[in-house]
Amino acid sequence: MKALLLGIVALSSVNARAENLEPGKVLNFQFPELPDTLYTMKQGEKVVPQMSIRLPDNYTKDRKFPVFLFLHGNPGGKADPAALGKLRAIMKDNDFILVNVPLFKKDIDTSEIFGGCMISIADYPVVKKCYDAMLGKLFETVPNTDPAKSVFGGFSNGGHATAMLVCCEDEMLLSHFRNIYIIDGGFFTLPAGLH
């Protein structure tokens, strides 16, 4: 009987969460258990790793929507709800679930190129752990995504991170996104990593 009651409570909390998915809603999830973001490492400003999501104005649970994920350049920013403004300027407010996550890096060695901030293949274990947690939460919270039309990419260092994930054949990326883009970044990683 106790197990049945727990099951009903769990099911009702899942349904309550699904009912909160309304058109135009902005969701923000924090991940204090994850390592520092590249933004925190470079800027020295402690920001809890977070992911921001904006549902499209025409969102409904009755059909699938593609995800548009954008990684900012250099330190990657805070990935707070304010960072969704750039995504909204690019994609507008309909048809796509907009997602912003921060950049991650194993460590910064200032003797390396670009002051040690450039994301490379060596950073994959840290980046994978962080994006598995964040994107796992995205797909758990918003289950009606459309992988065939979903888009993943970034600018500058976000492009490096994207190229690194492609070269490492990241399972989370490849199973949920069929369209990849890089802007002004990733060009060092792709020739070295693709095989």
C-alpha positions in Angstrom: 0.0 0.0 0.0 2.8 2.4 0.9 4.5 1.7 -2.5 1.2 2.4 -4.3 0.8 5.7 -2.5 4.4 6.7 -3.2 3.8 5.9 -6.9 0.7 8.0 -7.0 2.5 10.9 -5.4 5.4 10.6 -7.8 3.1 10.4 -10.8 1.1 13.5 -9.6 4.3 15.5 -9.2 5.5 14.6 -12.7 2.1 15.6 -14.1 2.1 18.8 -12.1 5.5 19.6 -13.6 4.3 18.9 -17.1 1.3 21.2 -16.6 3.7 24.0 -15.8 5.0 23.9 -19.4 3.2 26.9 -20.9 3.9 28.9 -24.1 6.6 31.4 -23.7 7.7 30.1 -20.2 11.3 30.6 -19.2 12.8 27.8 -17.0 16.1 28.0 -15.2 17.8 25.0 -13.5 20.9 25.3 -11.3 23.5 22.5 -10.9 25.6 23.2 -7.8 27.0 19.7 -7.9 28.8 20.4 -11.2 32.3 21.9 -11.4 32.9 25.6 -12.0 32.0 26.9 -15.4 34.7 28.4 -17.7 33.1 31.8 -16.9 33.7 31.4 -13.2 37.3 30.1 -13.8 38.2 33.0 -16.1 36.3 35.9 -14.5 36.7 34.9 -10.9 32.9 35.6 -10.3 31.4 32.5 -8.7 28.2 31.6 -10.7 26.4 28.3 -10.0 26.3 26.3 -13.2 22.9 26.8 -14.7 20.8 26.1 -17.8 18.1 28.4 -19.2 15.3 27.3 -21.4 12.6 29.3 -23.2 9.5 27.5 -24.6 8.2 28.9 -27.8 5.1 31.1 -27.8 3.3 28.4 -29.8 4.3 25.6 -27.5 1.9 22.8 -26.8 2.3 19.4 -25.3 0.5 17.9 -28.3 3.3 18.1 -30.8 7.1 17.9 -30.9 9.4 21.0 -31.0 13.0 21.2 -32.0 15.6 22.5 -29.7 17.9 25.4 -30.6 21.0 25.3 -28.4 23.6 28.1 -28.5 27.0 28.2 -26.8 28.4 31.7 -26.4 32.0 32.5 -27.1 35.1 32.9 -24.9 34.2 32.2 -21.3 30.6 31.2 -22.3 28.7 33.6 -20.1 26.4 32.8 -17.1 23.6 30.9 -19.1 21.1 32.8 -17.0 17.7 33.7 -18.4 19.0 37.1 -19.6 21.4 35.2 -22.0 18.3 33.9 -23.9 18.0 37.3 -25.4 20.6 36.6 -28.1 18.9 33.3 -28.9 15.5 35.1 -29.2 17.1 37.6 -31.6 18.3 34.8 -33.8 15.3 32.4 -33.7 12.4 34.7 -32.6 9.8 33.3 -30.3 8.0 30.5 -32.2 8.7 26.9 -33.2 11.9 26.3 -31.3 12.7 25.5 -27.6 15.7 27.8 -26.9 18.4 26.5 -24.6 21.5 28.1 -23.2 24.2 26.3 -21.2 27.6 27.6 -20.0 31.0 26.4 -21.2 33.1 24.0 -19.1 36.8 23.3 -19.2 39.1 21.0 -17.2 41.4 23.8 -16.1 43.0 27.0 -17.4 46.7 27.0 -18.3 47.6 30.6 -19.1 50.7 29.5 -21.0 48.4 27.9 -23.7 46.9 29.6 -26.7 44.2 32.2 -25.9 45.3 32.3 -22.3 44.3 28.7 -21.8 40.6 29.3 -22.3 40.2 27.5 -25.7 38.2 24.3 -25.3 39.9 21.2 -26.7 39.6 17.4 -26.9 41.3 17.2 -23.5 38.3 18.8 -21.9 35.8 16.2 -23.1 35.4 14.2 -19.8 34.4 17.4 -17.9 32.2 18.8 -20.7 30.5 15.4 -21.1 29.7 15.1 -17.4 28.2 18.6 -17.3 26.2 18.4 -20.5 24.9 14.9 -19.7 23.5 16.3 -16.5 22.1 19.5 -18.0 20.7 18.1 -21.2 19.4 15.1 -19.4 17.4 17.5 -17.2 16.2 19.3 -20.4 14.9 16.2 -22.0 13.3 14.9 -18.8 11.5 18.2 -18.2 10.5 18.8 -21.8 9.9 15.4 -23.3 8.3 16.5 -26.6 11.5 17.5 -28.5 12.2 16.7 -32.1 15.8 15.4 -32.6 15.4 15.4 -36.4 15.0 19.2 -36.5 17.0 20.1 -33.3 20.1 22.3 -33.7 23.3 22.5 -31.6 26.2 24.8 -32.0 28.1 27.9 -30.9 30.2 30.9 -31.6 34.0 31.1 -31.2 34.8 29.1 -28.1 31.3 27.7 -28.2 32.2 26.5 -31.7 35.3 24.8 -30.3 33.1 23.1 -27.7 30.7 21.9 -30.4 33.5 20.6 -32.7 35.0 18.8 -29.7 31.7 17.1 -28.9 31.3 16.1 -32.6 34.8 14.7 -32.8 34.3 12.7 -29.6 31.1 11.3 -31.0 29.2 12.4 -27.9 26.2 10.2 -27.4 23.9 12.9 -25.9 24.7 15.3 -28.7 24.3 12.8 -31.5 21.1 11.2 -30.2 19.2 14.5 -29.7 20.6 16.8 -32.4 20.8 16.1 -36.1 21.9 19.6 -37.1 25.2 21.1 -36.0 26.7 24.5 -36.6 29.9 26.3 -35.7 30.6 30.0 -36.1 34.1 31.4 -36.0 35.4 28.5 -34.0 36.1 24.7 -34.0 38.3 24.9 -37.0 41.4 23.7 -35.1 39.5 20.8 -33.6 37.6 19.4 -36.6 40.7 18.5 -38.7 42.5 17.0 -35.8 39.6 15.1 -34.4 37.5 13.8 -37.3 38.4 10.3 -38.6 
